[in-house]
Amino acid sequence: MTLRPARLALALVPLLALAGCVTADPPAGTATPLPFPSPTQASPTPTPRRASPTPTPTLVPTPSVAPRPALELVVDGLTAPLDVSAPDDGSADLLVAEQEGRIVRLPGGHPPAVVFLDIRDRVLAGGERGLLGLAFHPAYAANGRFFVDYTDLDGNTVVAEYERTADGAGDPTSERVVLFVEQPAANHNGGAIRFGRDRMLYVALGDGGGGGSANGHRRDTLLGKILRLDVDTAPPPGRGYVVPPDNPFVGVPGVRPEIWATG
């Protein structure tokens, strides 16, 4: 057992001798060993990693509670008011159409109401009939023109133009019929009329009623449609309006060109 340390020591002597000869030229064909780094040699400085950007938190809006609408009584005592309109003339007046055939005016939007136009002598009122629509021309302040939709005494639809008198009321004798449409039944007359930003008059007609009517899908009738009419250009004889050339069905065979929307 005493020989093992000696053998270990003798085995280390050649290694130490070789360690002292590292500066000698190596034999031909022998690879030169790479030098070991000095303990004092500085290690390369590692490249710092860029910090990941902090994600921006997503703001979730807090649901707001919509305010409850409040009702304010403007006027009472009217008879079946069906439509209300305000002319763009700076007056703040409100005009209310009553089904029986009168239009009353609220000066500045406040009572008492005064009669603006009375055409009860030509209106058939009751059920879904009567004075159904009111619209003021965009230039009403200058030209005094306004339009109504009503059911005549025979039960048909009339869209008519009226003019304002010098004292600011509507003139019942100034009626000019713009559109006449026969109604096959007493219900589904429609009747809303409005001017668009394009200054065209839009007329909503019911499908004629009677139950199971298919007029809304037929394009050869004005019933069940929204019409778009030019009431500023002088119309041809026998007609109260001009069909705008950019209406969608102009030139389409079998389709009324007055139609703006159908179905």
DRENPA-3360 file (N, C-alpha, C; in nm, 2 decimals, always signed):
BEGIN
1 = MTLRPARL = +0.08/-0.12/+0.00/+0.00/+0.00/+0.00/+0.09/+0.12/+0.00 ~ +0.22/+0.12/+0.04/+0.30/+0.23/+0.05/+0.36/+0.27/-0.09 ~ +0.34/+0.19/-0.19/+0.39/+0.22/-0.32/+0.30/+0.31/-0.40 ~ +0.18/+0.32/-0.37/+0.08/+0.40/-0.45/+0.11/+0.54/-0.45 ~ +0.15/+0.61/-0.34/+0.18/+0.75/-0.34/+0.30/+0.78/-0.43 ~ +0.40/+0.69/-0.42/+0.52/+0.71/-0.50/+0.49/+0.70/-0.65 ~ +0.42/+0.61/-0.69/+0.38/+0.60/-0.83/+0.31/+0.72/-0.88 ~ +0.22/+0.78/-0.79/+0.15/+0.90/-0.83/+0.24/+1.01/-0.85;
9 = ALALVPLL = +0.35/+1.02/-0.76/+0.45/+1.13/-0.77/+0.53/+1.12/-0.89 ~ +0.57/+1.00/-0.93/+0.65/+0.98/-1.04/+0.57/+1.01/-1.17 ~ +0.45/+0.98/-1.17/+0.37/+1.00/-1.28/+0.35/+1.15/-1.31 ~ +0.36/+1.24/-1.20/+0.34/+1.38/-1.21/+0.47/+1.45/-1.27 ~ +0.59/+1.38/-1.25/+0.71/+1.45/-1.29/+0.72/+1.47/-1.44 ~ +0.68/+1.38/-1.53/+0.68/+1.42/-1.67/+0.58/+1.53/-1.70 ~ +0.47/+1.53/-1.64/+0.37/+1.64/-1.66/+0.43/+1.77/-1.63 ~ +0.50/+1.78/-1.51/+0.56/+1.91/-1.47/+0.67/+1.95/-1.57;
17 = ALAGCVTA = +0.75/+1.85/-1.61/+0.85/+1.88/-1.71/+0.79/+1.94/-1.84 ~ +0.69/+1.88/-1.88/+0.62/+1.93/-2.00/+0.56/+2.07/-1.98 ~ +0.51/+2.09/-1.86/+0.46/+2.22/-1.83/+0.56/+2.33/-1.84 ~ +0.69/+2.30/-1.81/+0.79/+2.40/-1.81/+0.85/+2.42/-1.95 ~ +0.81/+2.34/-2.05/+0.86/+2.35/-2.19/+0.76/+2.40/-2.28 ~ +0.66/+2.47/-2.24/+0.55/+2.52/-2.33/+0.60/+2.62/-2.43 ~ +0.72/+2.68/-2.40/+0.78/+2.78/-2.49/+0.86/+2.72/-2.60 ~ +0.89/+2.60/-2.59/+0.97/+2.53/-2.69/+0.89/+2.51/-2.82;
25 = DPPAGTAT = +0.96/+2.51/-2.93/+0.89/+2.49/-3.06/+0.84/+2.35/-3.06 ~ +0.72/+2.33/-3.09/+0.67/+2.19/-3.10/+0.72/+2.12/-3.22 ~ +0.72/+1.99/-3.22/+0.76/+1.91/-3.33/+0.67/+1.94/-3.45 ~ +0.73/+1.92/-3.57/+0.65/+1.95/-3.69/+0.53/+1.86/-3.69 ~ +0.42/+1.92/-3.73/+0.29/+1.85/-3.74/+0.22/+1.84/-3.61 ~ +0.27/+1.90/-3.50/+0.21/+1.90/-3.37/+0.13/+2.03/-3.36 ~ +0.00/+2.03/-3.32/-0.08/+2.15/-3.30/-0.04/+2.23/-3.18 ~ -0.03/+2.36/-3.20/+0.01/+2.45/-3.09/-0.11/+2.46/-2.99;
33 = PLPFPSPT = -0.09/+2.43/-2.86/-0.21/+2.44/-2.77/-0.24/+2.59/-2.75 ~ -0.37/+2.61/-2.73/-0.42/+2.75/-2.71/-0.38/+2.79/-2.57 ~ -0.34/+2.92/-2.55/-0.31/+2.96/-2.42/-0.43/+2.97/-2.33 ~ -0.41/+2.94/-2.20/-0.52/+2.95/-2.11/-0.54/+3.10/-2.07 ~ -0.66/+3.14/-2.05/-0.67/+3.28/-2.01/-0.61/+3.31/-1.88 ~ -0.55/+3.44/-1.87/-0.49/+3.48/-1.75/-0.60/+3.51/-1.64 ~ -0.57/+3.47/-1.52/-0.67/+3.50/-1.42/-0.70/+3.65/-1.41 ~ -0.61/+3.73/-1.46/-0.64/+3.88/-1.45/-0.70/+3.93/-1.58;
41 = QASPTPTP = -0.72/+3.84/-1.68/-0.78/+3.89/-1.80/-0.92/+3.91/-1.78 ~ -0.97/+4.03/-1.83/-1.11/+4.07/-1.80/-1.20/+3.99/-1.90 ~ -1.31/+3.94/-1.85/-1.41/+3.87/-1.93/-1.49/+3.98/-2.01 ~ -1.53/+3.94/-2.13/-1.61/+4.04/-2.21/-1.74/+4.08/-2.14 ~ -1.76/+4.21/-2.15/-1.88/+4.26/-2.09/-2.01/+4.22/-2.17 ~ -2.10/+4.15/-2.10/-2.22/+4.11/-2.17/-2.30/+4.23/-2.22 ~ -2.36/+4.21/-2.34/-2.45/+4.32/-2.39/-2.58/+4.32/-2.31 ~ -2.61/+4.43/-2.25/-2.74/+4.44/-2.17/-2.86/+4.41/-2.26;
49 = RRASPTPT = -2.95/+4.34/-2.21/-3.08/+4.31/-2.28/-3.17/+4.43/-2.26 ~ -3.23/+4.47/-2.37/-3.33/+4.58/-2.37/-3.45/+4.53/-2.30 ~ -3.50/+4.62/-2.21/-3.62/+4.59/-2.13/-3.74/+4.59/-2.23 ~ -3.83/+4.49/-2.21/-3.95/+4.49/-2.29/-4.04/+4.61/-2.25 ~ -4.10/+4.68/-2.35/-4.19/+4.79/-2.31/-4.31/+4.74/-2.23 ~ -4.34/+4.83/-2.14/-4.45/+4.80/-2.05/-4.58/+4.82/-2.13 ~ -4.66/+4.72/-2.14/-4.79/+4.73/-2.22/-4.88/+4.84/-2.16 ~ -4.94/+4.92/-2.25/-5.03/+5.02/-2.21/-5.16/+4.95/-2.17;
57 = PTLVPTPS = -5.21/+4.98/-2.05/-5.33/+4.91/-2.01/-5.45/+4.96/-2.09 ~ -5.54/+4.87/-2.12/-5.66/+4.90/-2.20/-5.77/+4.96/-2.10 ~ -5.81/+5.08/-2.14/-5.91/+5.14/-2.05/-6.05/+5.09/-2.09 ~ -6.12/+5.03/-2.00/-6.25/+4.98/-2.02/-6.35/+5.09/-1.97 ~ -6.43/+5.15/-2.07/-6.52/+5.25/-2.03/-6.62/+5.20/-1.93 ~ -6.65/+5.29/-1.83/-6.75/+5.26/-1.73/-6.88/+5.28/-1.79 ~ -6.97/+5.18/-1.79/-7.10/+5.20/-1.85/-7.18/+5.31/-1.77 ~ -7.23/+5.40/-1.86/-7.30/+5.51/-1.80/-7.45/+5.48/-1.81;
65 = VAPRPALE = -7.52/+5.54/-1.72/-7.67/+5.52/-1.72/-7.73/+5.63/-1.79 ~ -7.80/+5.60/-1.90/-7.87/+5.70/-1.98/-7.97/+5.78/-1.90 ~ -7.97/+5.91/-1.91/-8.07/+5.98/-1.84/-8.21/+5.95/-1.88 ~ -8.30/+5.94/-1.79/-8.44/+5.91/-1.82/-8.50/+6.04/-1.89 ~ -8.57/+6.02/-2.00/-8.63/+6.14/-2.06/-8.74/+6.20/-1.97 ~ -8.75/+6.33/-1.98/-8.86/+6.40/-1.90/-8.96/+6.45/-2.00 ~ -9.08/+6.44/-1.97/-9.19/+6.49/-2.05/-9.24/+6.63/-2.00 ~ -9.26/+6.72/-2.09/-9.31/+6.85/-2.06/-9.43/+6.88/-2.15;
73 = LVVDGLTA = -9.54/+6.92/-2.09/-9.66/+6.95/-2.16/-9.64/+7.09/-2.23 ~ -9.65/+7.08/-2.36/-9.64/+7.20/-2.44/-9.78/+7.27/-2.47 ~ -9.87/+7.19/-2.51/-10.01/+7.24/-2.53/-10.11/+7.13/-2.52 ~ -10.23/+7.16/-2.48/-10.33/+7.06/-2.47/-10.46/+7.11/-2.54 ~ -10.56/+7.03/-2.55/-10.68/+7.07/-2.61/-10.69/+7.06/-2.76 ~ -10.58/+6.99/-2.82/-10.59/+6.97/-2.96/-10.67/+6.85/-3.00 ~ -10.71/+6.84/-3.13/-10.80/+6.73/-3.17/-10.72/+6.64/-3.26 ~ -10.68/+6.52/-3.21/-10.61/+6.42/-3.28/-10.49/+6.48/-3.36;
81 = PLDVSAPD = -10.39/+6.53/-3.29/-10.27/+6.58/-3.35/-10.19/+6.47/-3.41 ~ -10.15/+6.47/-3.54/-10.08/+6.36/-3.60/-9.94/+6.40/-3.65 ~ -9.91/+6.53/-3.66/-9.78/+6.56/-3.71/-9.74/+6.70/-3.66 ~ -9.61/+6.73/-3.64/-9.57/+6.86/-3.59/-9.44/+6.89/-3.67 ~ -9.43/+7.02/-3.71/-9.32/+7.06/-3.79/-9.29/+7.21/-3.75 ~ -9.16/+7.25/-3.78/-9.12/+7.38/-3.75/-9.05/+7.44/-3.87 ~ -9.10/+7.55/-3.92/-9.04/+7.61/-4.04/-8.91/+7.67/-4.00 ~ -8.81/+7.67/-4.10/-8.68/+7.73/-4.08/-8.69/+7.88/-4.11;
89 = DGSADLLV = -8.76/+7.95/-4.03/-8.77/+8.10/-4.06/-8.73/+8.18/-3.94 ~ -8.67/+8.12/-3.84/-8.62/+8.20/-3.72/-8.73/+8.23/-3.62 ~ -8.85/+8.18/-3.64/-8.96/+8.22/-3.55/-8.97/+8.13/-3.43 ~ -8.92/+8.01/-3.44/-8.93/+7.91/-3.33/-9.08/+7.86/-3.32 ~ -9.16/+7.89/-3.42/-9.30/+7.85/-3.42/-9.31/+7.70/-3.43 ~ -9.41/+7.64/-3.37/-9.44/+7.50/-3.40/-9.58/+7.49/-3.46 ~ -9.58/+7.41/-3.57/-9.71/+7.39/-3.64/-9.75/+7.25/-3.62 ~ -9.88/+7.23/-3.58/-9.93/+7.10/-3.55/-10.05/+7.07/-3.64;
97 = AEQEGRIV = -10.04/+6.95/-3.71/-10.15/+6.91/-3.80/-10.24/+6.82/-3.73 ~ -10.37/+6.86/-3.73/-10.48/+6.78/-3.67/-10.54/+6.69/-3.77 ~ -10.58/+6.57/-3.73/-10.63/+6.47/-3.83/-10.76/+6.53/-3.90 ~ -10.84/+6.60/-3.84/-10.96/+6.65/-3.90/-10.95/+6.75/-4.01 ~ -10.82/+6.81/-4.02/-10.80/+6.90/-4.14/-10.76/+7.04/-4.10 ~ -10.71/+7.06/-3.98/-10.66/+7.19/-3.94/-10.52/+7.18/-3.90 ~ -10.45/+7.30/-3.93/-10.31/+7.31/-3.88/-10.31/+7.43/-3.79 ~ -10.26/+7.41/-3.66/-10.26/+7.52/-3.57/-10.11/+7.56/-3.54;
105 = RLPGGHPP = -10.09/+7.68/-3.51/-9.96/+7.74/-3.49/-9.94/+7.78/-3.34 ~ -9.83/+7.74/-3.28/-9.79/+7.78/-3.15/-9.68/+7.88/-3.16 ~ -9.71/+8.01/-3.14/-9.61/+8.11/-3.16/-9.49/+8.10/-3.07 ~ -9.37/+8.09/-3.12/-9.25/+8.07/-3.04/-9.25/+7.93/-2.97 ~ -9.34/+7.84/-3.01/-9.34/+7.71/-2.95/-9.43/+7.70/-2.83 ~ -9.51/+7.81/-2.80/-9.59/+7.81/-2.68/-9.73/+7.84/-2.71 ~ -9.82/+7.79/-2.63/-9.97/+7.83/-2.65/-9.99/+7.98/-2.61 ~ -10.10/+8.03/-2.65/-10.22/+7.96/-2.70/-10.20/+7.93/-2.85;
113 = AVVFLDIR = -10.27/+7.82/-2.90/-10.26/+7.79/-3.04/-10.36/+7.87/-3.12 ~ -10.31/+7.91/-3.24/-10.40/+7.98/-3.33/-10.41/+7.90/-3.46 ~ -10.52/+7.92/-3.53/-10.54/+7.84/-3.65/-10.45/+7.90/-3.76 ~ -10.38/+7.81/-3.83/-10.29/+7.85/-3.94/-10.35/+7.82/-4.07 ~ -10.42/+7.70/-4.08/-10.48/+7.66/-4.21/-10.60/+7.57/-4.17 ~ -10.71/+7.59/-4.24/-10.83/+7.50/-4.21/-10.88/+7.45/-4.35 ~ -10.86/+7.32/-4.37/-10.91/+7.26/-4.50/-11.00/+7.14/-4.47 ~ -11.08/+7.15/-4.36/-11.17/+7.05/-4.32/-11.27/+7.02/-4.42;
121 = DRVLAGGE = -11.30/+7.12/-4.51/-11.40/+7.10/-4.61/-11.36/+7.00/-4.72 ~ -11.24/+6.97/-4.73/-11.19/+6.87/-4.83/-11.12/+6.75/-4.78 ~ -11.13/+6.73/-4.65/-11.05/+6.62/-4.58/-11.15/+6.52/-4.53 ~ -11.13/+6.39/-4.56/-11.21/+6.28/-4.50/-11.13/+6.22/-4.39 ~ -11.17/+6.24/-4.26/-11.10/+6.21/-4.14/-11.16/+6.09/-4.07 ~ -11.08/+6.01/-4.01/-11.13/+5.90/-3.93/-11.05/+5.77/-3.96 ~ -11.03/+5.69/-3.85/-10.94/+5.57/-3.87/-10.80/+5.61/-3.91 ~ -10.76/+5.56/-4.03/-10.63/+5.59/-4.08/-10.63/+5.70/-4.19;
129 = RGLLGLAF = -10.74/+5.77/-4.20/-10.75/+5.88/-4.29/-10.75/+6.02/-4.23 ~ -10.73/+6.12/-4.31/-10.73/+6.25/-4.26/-10.61/+6.34/-4.31 ~ -10.59/+6.45/-4.24/-10.47/+6.53/-4.26/-10.35/+6.46/-4.20 ~ -10.26/+6.40/-4.28/-10.17/+6.30/-4.23/-10.02/+6.35/-4.23 ~ -9.99/+6.46/-4.30/-9.85/+6.50/-4.31/-9.84/+6.65/-4.34 ~ -9.73/+6.71/-4.29/-9.70/+6.85/-4.31/-9.55/+6.87/-4.32 ~ -9.51/+6.95/-4.42/-9.37/+6.98/-4.45/-9.36/+7.12/-4.50 ~ -9.26/+7.20/-4.45/-9.23/+7.33/-4.49/-9.11/+7.33/-4.59;
137 = HPAYAANG = -9.12/+7.41/-4.69/-9.02/+7.42/-4.79/-8.89/+7.47/-4.72 ~ -8.77/+7.42/-4.76/-8.65/+7.47/-4.70/-8.63/+7.62/-4.71 ~ -8.69/+7.69/-4.81/-8.68/+7.83/-4.82/-8.81/+7.90/-4.78 ~ -8.88/+7.84/-4.69/-9.01/+7.89/-4.65/-9.01/+8.04/-4.60 ~ -8.90/+8.08/-4.54/-8.89/+8.22/-4.49/-8.90/+8.31/-4.60 ~ -8.85/+8.27/-4.72/-8.86/+8.36/-4.84/-8.98/+8.34/-4.93 ~ -9.02/+8.21/-4.95/-9.12/+8.19/-5.05/-9.26/+8.15/-4.99 ~ -9.26/+8.12/-4.86/-9.39/+8.10/-4.79/-9.46/+7.97/-4.84;
145 = RFFVDYTD = -9.39/+7.87/-4.90/-9.45/+7.75/-4.95/-9.45/+7.64/-4.84 ~ -9.56/+7.57/-4.83/-9.56/+7.45/-4.75/-9.65/+7.34/-4.81 ~ -9.64/+7.22/-4.77/-9.70/+7.11/-4.83/-9.77/+7.02/-4.73 ~ -9.88/+6.96/-4.77/-9.96/+6.87/-4.68/-9.99/+6.74/-4.76 ~ -10.02/+6.64/-4.68/-10.07/+6.51/-4.73/-10.20/+6.48/-4.66 ~ -10.31/+6.47/-4.74/-10.44/+6.44/-4.68/-10.52/+6.34/-4.76 ~ -10.63/+6.29/-4.70/-10.72/+6.20/-4.77/-10.84/+6.29/-4.81 ~ -10.87/+6.28/-4.94/-10.98/+6.36/-4.99/-11.11/+6.30/-4.96;
153 = LDGNTVVA = -11.22/+6.36/-5.00/-11.35/+6.32/-4.97/-11.39/+6.19/-5.03 ~ -11.31/+6.15/-5.13/-11.34/+6.02/-5.20/-11.24/+5.91/-5.14 ~ -11.16/+5.94/-5.04/-11.08/+5.84/-4.98/-10.94/+5.82/-5.05 ~ -10.90/+5.91/-5.14/-10.78/+5.91/-5.21/-10.67/+6.00/-5.15 ~ -10.55/+5.97/-5.18/-10.44/+6.05/-5.12/-10.41/+6.18/-5.21 ~ -10.40/+6.29/-5.15/-10.36/+6.41/-5.22/-10.24/+6.47/-5.14 ~ -10.14/+6.51/-5.22/-10.03/+6.59/-5.17/-10.04/+6.72/-5.24 ~ -10.05/+6.83/-5.16/-10.08/+6.96/-5.21/-9.99/+7.06/-5.15;
161 = EYERTADG = -9.97/+7.17/-5.23/-9.89/+7.28/-5.19/-9.98/+7.40/-5.16 ~ -9.94/+7.47/-5.05/-10.01/+7.60/-5.02/-9.91/+7.71/-5.00 ~ -9.96/+7.83/-4.99/-9.88/+7.95/-4.97/-9.92/+8.02/-4.85 ~ -9.83/+8.10/-4.80/-9.85/+8.18/-4.68/-9.91/+8.32/-4.72 ~ -10.00/+8.37/-4.64/-10.06/+8.50/-4.67/-9.97/+8.61/-4.61 ~ -10.01/+8.73/-4.64/-9.93/+8.84/-4.59/-9.93/+8.85/-4.44 ~ -10.04/+8.80/-4.38/-10.05/+8.81/-4.23/-9.99/+8.69/-4.16 ~ -9.92/+8.60/-4.24/-9.85/+8.48/-4.18/-9.93/+8.36/-4.17;
169 = AGDPTSER = -10.05/+8.35/-4.22/-10.14/+8.23/-4.21/-10.13/+8.16/-4.34 ~ -10.18/+8.03/-4.34/-10.18/+7.96/-4.47/-10.31/+8.00/-4.55 ~ -10.30/+8.00/-4.68/-10.41/+8.04/-4.76/-10.47/+7.92/-4.82 ~ -10.60/+7.88/-4.78/-10.66/+7.76/-4.83/-10.70/+7.77/-4.97 ~ -10.71/+7.89/-5.03/-10.74/+7.91/-5.17/-10.63/+7.89/-5.26 ~ -10.51/+7.88/-5.21/-10.39/+7.87/-5.29/-10.35/+7.73/-5.32 ~ -10.43/+7.63/-5.30/-10.40/+7.49/-5.31/-10.35/+7.46/-5.46 ~ -10.24/+7.39/-5.47/-10.20/+7.33/-5.60/-10.16/+7.18/-5.57;
177 = VVLFVEQP = -10.24/+7.10/-5.64/-10.22/+6.95/-5.62/-10.08/+6.91/-5.68 ~ -10.00/+6.85/-5.60/-9.87/+6.80/-5.65/-9.88/+6.65/-5.69 ~ -9.95/+6.57/-5.61/-9.96/+6.43/-5.64/-10.10/+6.38/-5.60 ~ -10.16/+6.29/-5.68/-10.29/+6.23/-5.65/-10.27/+6.08/-5.67 ~ -10.31/+6.00/-5.57/-10.30/+5.86/-5.57/-10.43/+5.80/-5.53 ~ -10.49/+5.71/-5.61/-10.61/+5.64/-5.57/-10.57/+5.54/-5.46 ~ -10.66/+5.53/-5.36/-10.64/+5.43/-5.25/-10.75/+5.33/-5.26 ~ -10.71/+5.20/-5.27/-10.81/+5.09/-5.28/-10.88/+5.05/-5.15;
185 = AANHNGGA = -10.84/+5.10/-5.04/-10.90/+5.07/-4.91/-10.89/+5.18/-4.82 ~ -10.96/+5.17/-4.70/-10.96/+5.28/-4.61/-10.84/+5.28/-4.51 ~ -10.76/+5.18/-4.51/-10.64/+5.18/-4.42/-10.51/+5.18/-4.50 ~ -10.40/+5.19/-4.42/-10.27/+5.19/-4.48/-10.25/+5.30/-4.58 ~ -10.29/+5.42/-4.54/-10.28/+5.54/-4.64/-10.13/+5.59/-4.63 ~ -10.06/+5.57/-4.52/-9.93/+5.64/-4.51/-9.95/+5.78/-4.48 ~ -9.87/+5.87/-4.54/-9.90/+6.01/-4.53/-9.78/+6.10/-4.48 ~ -9.67/+6.05/-4.43/-9.56/+6.13/-4.39/-9.49/+6.19/-4.51;
193 = IRFGRDRM = -9.46/+6.32/-4.50/-9.38/+6.39/-4.60/-9.27/+6.48/-4.53 ~ -9.16/+6.48/-4.60/-9.04/+6.56/-4.55/-8.96/+6.61/-4.66 ~ -8.89/+6.72/-4.64/-8.79/+6.76/-4.73/-8.65/+6.71/-4.69 ~ -8.57/+6.67/-4.79/-8.44/+6.62/-4.76/-8.34/+6.74/-4.77 ~ -8.21/+6.71/-4.73/-8.11/+6.81/-4.75/-8.09/+6.84/-4.90 ~ -8.13/+6.76/-4.98/-8.12/+6.78/-5.13/-8.23/+6.87/-5.18 ~ -8.32/+6.91/-5.09/-8.44/+7.00/-5.12/-8.54/+6.92/-5.20 ~ -8.53/+6.79/-5.21/-8.64/+6.71/-5.27/-8.75/+6.68/-5.17;
201 = LYVALGDG = -8.87/+6.66/-5.21/-8.98/+6.62/-5.13/-8.99/+6.47/-5.12 ~ -8.99/+6.41/-5.00/-9.00/+6.27/-4.99/-9.14/+6.24/-4.94 ~ -9.21/+6.15/-5.00/-9.35/+6.12/-4.97/-9.36/+5.97/-4.94 ~ -9.41/+5.94/-4.82/-9.43/+5.80/-4.78/-9.58/+5.76/-4.80 ~ -9.60/+5.65/-4.88/-9.73/+5.60/-4.91/-9.75/+5.46/-4.85 ~ -9.86/+5.44/-4.79/-9.89/+5.30/-4.74/-9.92/+5.21/-4.86 ~ -9.94/+5.08/-4.83/-9.95/+4.98/-4.94/-10.10/+4.97/-4.99 ~ -10.18/+5.05/-4.94/-10.32/+5.05/-4.99/-10.42/+4.97/-4.90;
209 = GGGGSANG = -10.36/+4.89/-4.81/-10.44/+4.82/-4.71/-10.52/+4.71/-4.77 ~ -10.64/+4.68/-4.71/-10.73/+4.58/-4.75/-10.69/+4.44/-4.71 ~ -10.57/+4.42/-4.65/-10.53/+4.29/-4.60/-10.46/+4.21/-4.71 ~ -10.34/+4.16/-4.68/-10.26/+4.08/-4.77/-10.21/+4.15/-4.90 ~ -10.20/+4.28/-4.89/-10.16/+4.36/-5.01/-10.01/+4.33/-5.04 ~ -9.99/+4.32/-5.17/-9.85/+4.29/-5.22/-9.80/+4.42/-5.29 ~ -9.86/+4.53/-5.27/-9.82/+4.65/-5.34/-9.68/+4.70/-5.30 ~ -9.64/+4.66/-5.18/-9.51/+4.71/-5.13/-9.40/+4.64/-5.21;
217 = HRRDTLLG = -9.42/+4.53/-5.28/-9.32/+4.46/-5.36/-9.34/+4.48/-5.51 ~ -9.45/+4.54/-5.55/-9.46/+4.57/-5.69/-9.40/+4.71/-5.72 ~ -9.34/+4.71/-5.83/-9.27/+4.84/-5.87/-9.34/+4.92/-5.98 ~ -9.46/+4.87/-6.02/-9.54/+4.94/-6.11/-9.65/+5.03/-6.05 ~ -9.64/+5.04/-5.92/-9.74/+5.12/-5.84/-9.66/+5.20/-5.74 ~ -9.72/+5.32/-5.70/-9.66/+5.41/-5.60/-9.70/+5.36/-5.46 ~ -9.80/+5.28/-5.45/-9.84/+5.23/-5.31/-9.73/+5.15/-5.25 ~ -9.71/+5.17/-5.12/-9.61/+5.10/-5.04/-9.47/+5.14/-5.07;
225 = KILRLDVD = -9.45/+5.27/-5.10/-9.32/+5.32/-5.14/-9.28/+5.45/-5.07 ~ -9.16/+5.49/-5.08/-9.12/+5.62/-5.05/-9.08/+5.69/-5.18 ~ -9.14/+5.80/-5.21/-9.12/+5.87/-5.34/-9.03/+5.99/-5.32 ~ -8.96/+6.03/-5.42/-8.87/+6.14/-5.42/-8.91/+6.23/-5.54 ~ -8.95/+6.35/-5.50/-9.01/+6.44/-5.61/-8.94/+6.58/-5.60 ~ -8.92/+6.64/-5.72/-8.87/+6.77/-5.73/-8.99/+6.87/-5.75 ~ -9.01/+6.95/-5.65/-9.12/+7.05/-5.65/-9.07/+7.19/-5.68 ~ -8.95/+7.21/-5.71/-8.90/+7.34/-5.74/-8.89/+7.37/-5.89;
233 = TAPPPGRG = -8.86/+7.26/-5.97/-8.85/+7.28/-6.12/-8.99/+7.28/-6.18 ~ -9.01/+7.36/-6.27/-9.15/+7.37/-6.34/-9.18/+7.24/-6.40 ~ -9.30/+7.18/-6.36/-9.33/+7.05/-6.41/-9.39/+7.06/-6.55 ~ -9.40/+6.94/-6.62/-9.47/+6.94/-6.75/-9.62/+6.95/-6.73 ~ -9.69/+6.99/-6.84/-9.84/+7.00/-6.83/-9.90/+6.87/-6.77 ~ -10.00/+6.89/-6.68/-10.07/+6.78/-6.63/-10.00/+6.71/-6.51 ~ -9.89/+6.76/-6.47/-9.82/+6.70/-6.36/-9.78/+6.80/-6.26 ~ -9.78/+6.77/-6.13/-9.74/+6.87/-6.03/-9.60/+6.86/-5.98;
241 = YVVPPDNP = -9.52/+6.78/-6.04/-9.38/+6.76/-5.99/-9.29/+6.72/-6.11 ~ -9.16/+6.72/-6.08/-9.06/+6.66/-6.18/-8.99/+6.55/-6.11 ~ -8.97/+6.44/-6.19/-8.89/+6.33/-6.14/-8.75/+6.36/-6.15 ~ -8.68/+6.36/-6.03/-8.53/+6.39/-6.03/-8.46/+6.28/-6.12 ~ -8.37/+6.33/-6.21/-8.30/+6.23/-6.30/-8.21/+6.13/-6.23 ~ -8.17/+6.16/-6.10/-8.09/+6.07/-6.03/-8.17/+5.97/-5.94 ~ -8.30/+5.97/-5.95/-8.38/+5.86/-5.88/-8.33/+5.73/-5.93 ~ -8.33/+5.63/-5.84/-8.27/+5.50/-5.87/-8.33/+5.42/-5.98;
249 = FVGVPGVR = -8.46/+5.44/-6.01/-8.53/+5.36/-6.11/-8.56/+5.43/-6.24 ~ -8.51/+5.55/-6.26/-8.53/+5.63/-6.38/-8.48/+5.54/-6.50 ~ -8.56/+5.52/-6.60/-8.52/+5.45/-6.72/-8.53/+5.30/-6.71 ~ -8.58/+5.25/-6.59/-8.59/+5.10/-6.57/-8.73/+5.07/-6.62 ~ -8.74/+4.98/-6.72/-8.88/+4.94/-6.78/-8.96/+4.88/-6.67 ~ -9.09/+4.92/-6.67/-9.19/+4.86/-6.58/-9.18/+4.91/-6.44 ~ -9.10/+5.01/-6.41/-9.08/+5.06/-6.27/-9.12/+5.21/-6.27 ~ -9.20/+5.25/-6.17/-9.23/+5.40/-6.16/-9.11/+5.48/-6.12;
257 = PEIWATG = -9.07/+5.58/-6.20/-8.95/+5.65/-6.17/-8.95/+5.74/-6.05 ~ -9.07/+5.76/-5.99/-9.08/+5.84/-5.87/-9.03/+5.77/-5.75 ~ -9.02/+5.64/-5.76/-8.98/+5.56/-5.64/-8.84/+5.58/-5.60 ~ -8.82/+5.60/-5.47/-8.69/+5.62/-5.41/-8.66/+5.49/-5.33 ~ -8.75/+5.44/-5.26/-8.73/+5.31/-5.18/-8.85/+5.23/-5.19 ~ -8.83/+5.10/-5.20/-8.94/+5.00/-5.21/-8.92/+4.88/-5.12 ~ -9.02/+4.80/-5.11/-9.00/+4.67/-5.03/-9.06/+4.68/-4.89;
% end
